[in-house]
């Protein structure tokens, strides 16, 4: 596949992080992040259809597969096993995700892909729309002038009655502004206040995005701010198909 210049830069950066041991099979996310994601996702699963529903889940920017493994465990509780899909721009991340997810008793498809590329949402089994789409610290890796496009790509691949949830930092929060200052000092003056690879990330304006999304047909959006000291969750809901309780 042909990647955009920004996606190619991300591919090189995250391949290097895997090779350096920062990510890879066995990597897990911090407990506060897991608790926040678990709370938000469990509430959405309850909204979406009770205890017997089988879901299709996509992690856009799946990294080493740790979040897909976590999401599978949440969704499989009391349900038939969900089908899980993921893509990532970094080859080494996809390799790590294949290893991480090999033990799951579920349909698993992981491939290279770019959140901005519609073709990345199409999988060899014919799947191209999903019940639950998930992105964690991925939109921040997209150039700021394409970040809303990335959210729209996710919503385009959402089934009627489905959900998109984007976990990221809010650009205009105290934390977002403080980190913007620290990244600028690190990048421009060489005084390392944050790891240098942090400087490639631009936190998205989640609250503004929620307002823009809610103005679109059949979509509503909100930003969940409780449950983590810094992280936010942008939750997008698509109306169910007419005559359906859910989808």
N, C-alpha and C positions, 0 to 999 in steps of 0.2 A: 504494500500500500504506500501511497505518497502522502507524507505528513507535511503539515504546514510548518514554516520555520520555527514557530513557537513550540509546536508539538515535538519537532525534531530536537530542539534544545532540551525539552523535558525528558525525552527518551535518553539522550546522552547523560543527563544529570542523574536520573534515577537508575540507569544501568550502573553508573559509577558507584552510587550509594549501595546497591546490592553487592557489587564486587568488593566494596570496602567493609562489608559486614553490618552496615546500618540497618538494612532490611534483608529479608530472605525467609525461607521456611523456618517456622518456629517463632518469628517475631510476633509479639502481641501488643495491643494498644493499652495505654494506661487505664487503670481501674475507673477513675472518674469519667473518662470518655466512654468506656463500656457501659457504665451505669446510665449515663445520659442517653446514649444511643438505644440502650435496652428499654428505657422508659418510653421514649418517643415511639419506637417501632412497635412495642407491645400495644400501645394505645391505638396505633393505626391498624394493626392486625385485628383488634377487637372491632373496630369500625367496619372492617372490610369483609366480615362474614362468618363470625362464630368459630367453632372449634373443628369443623370437618372440611374446611376449604383447602384445596391444593393450589398453591400459588406459583407464579413465575416471578422470579426476582432477578433484577439486573443490577450489578455494581459497575457503574461507569467510572473507570479509573480504579480498578480493583486491587492494584498493588500486588502484594504477595498473597492475597486471598484470605487474610486474617478476618476482614470484615464479612466476607461472604460466608466463611465458616461460622462466624458468630450469628449472622442473620439466619442461616439454615437451622441452627439450633433453636433459635427463637420461634421460627415459623413452623418447625416440625413438631413442636410440643402440642400434642393433642390433635394433630392434623396428619393427613397423608404427606409424605415427604415432598417438599417444594422442589421445583426445578430451578437450578441456580445458574446464572449466566454472568460473565464478566468480560471486560476488555481493559487493556492498558496499553499506553504508547510504548512502554519499555519492554523489550524482549525478555530481559532477565527477570523482570517482575512477573511476566506471564509464565515463565518456567517455574519460578518460585510458587506461584499460585497453583499450577498443576500439581506440584508436590504436596502443597498444603491441603488441597481438596481431594486428593486421590482416595482417601479413606471414607469419604462421605457415601452413604447409601442413597444416592440421589442422581437425577440427571444433572450433569455438570458440563458446561461448555465455557471455555475461556480462550480468548483470542486477542491478537493485537488490535488496537483500535484507538480512535481519537474522539473525544466527547463532541467535537464540532462536526464530525463526518457522519452523515446519515447512513452510509454503508456499514459503519461499525456496529450498528444496532441490528444487523441481519446476521443470523447464525446458520450454520450448515443444516440444522434440522428444520429450517423454515421459519423459526421464531423471529419476529421483528417488532412485536408489541408485548408489553409486560404489565403485570398487576402492580408491582412495586419496584420503583427505580430509586437507586441510592447512590449518592456521591459524597465522599468524605474528603475534605481538603483538596478537592480537584478543581473546582471553579476558580479558586485563587491562583491556579497555575495557568489559567487562560488570560491572554491580554485583556486589559480592562474594557476595551471597546468591543470585545466579543463575548463578554461574560453573560450578558442577557441572551445572546444567541445560543450559548451552551445550555442555559435553562430551557429555552424553547425547544432545542433538540430533544431534551429529556421528556418534555411534555408531549412532543409529537409521537413519542414511542410508548405513551401510557395508554392502557386500555380504558374504555369507559368504566367509570367507577374505581379507577386506579388511583395510586398515590405516587408522587415524587417527593423525596426528602433529601435535602442538600444540607449537610453539616459543614459549617465553615465559621470564620470569624467575621463579625460585622465591621465594615470599613470605618464607620463613624462612631463606634464605641470607644470608650476610654482605652481599652486594650488595643483596639485597632489603630488608634491615633498614636499611642505610645510606641507600638511596634513599627509603624511607618517611620517615625523619627529614628528609632534605633537602626532600622535597615538602611535608611539614608546615610547615617553616620558611618555605618559599616561599609557601604558600597562606595561612597564618595571620598571619605577621609581615611579609609583603611583601618579605622579603630574598630576592632571586632566586638561589637556589643551583642550580636546574634551570630549563629552559624552562617557562613557566607551563602550557603544554598537557600537560606530563608529569603534572601534579597530578590530572588526571582518571583516570589509570590506577591500578588496584589489582592488584598482582602476585598471581597465584593460588597456593594451596598445592598445588603439583604432586604432591609425594610423597604427601600425604594423598589426593588425588584418585586416584592410581594404586592405592592400597589399596582405596578404595571401588569403583572400577571392577572390580578383579579379583575382587570378591565377587559380581559379577553373572554370570548364566548365559552361557556361551559366550564370555566376554571375559577377556582377560588384559592387564595393563598394566605398564609399567616406565618409569622416568625415566632418560634417558641424560644423564650429567653430564660426560662426557669429550669434548673436541673444541672447546670454547669457554670462555674464562675466566669468563663470567658467564651465558650462555644455557643453558637446559635444553630437552630434548625429551621430552615425554610421548608414548609410543608405545602405542597400543591395538591389539590383534589380535583379530579375530573368528575363531572356529573355522571351518574349511571345511565345506561341505555334506557330509553323510554320503555316503561312496562316491566322493568327489572328492579328487584330489591337492591341489588348491588351492581352486578354486571352480567 
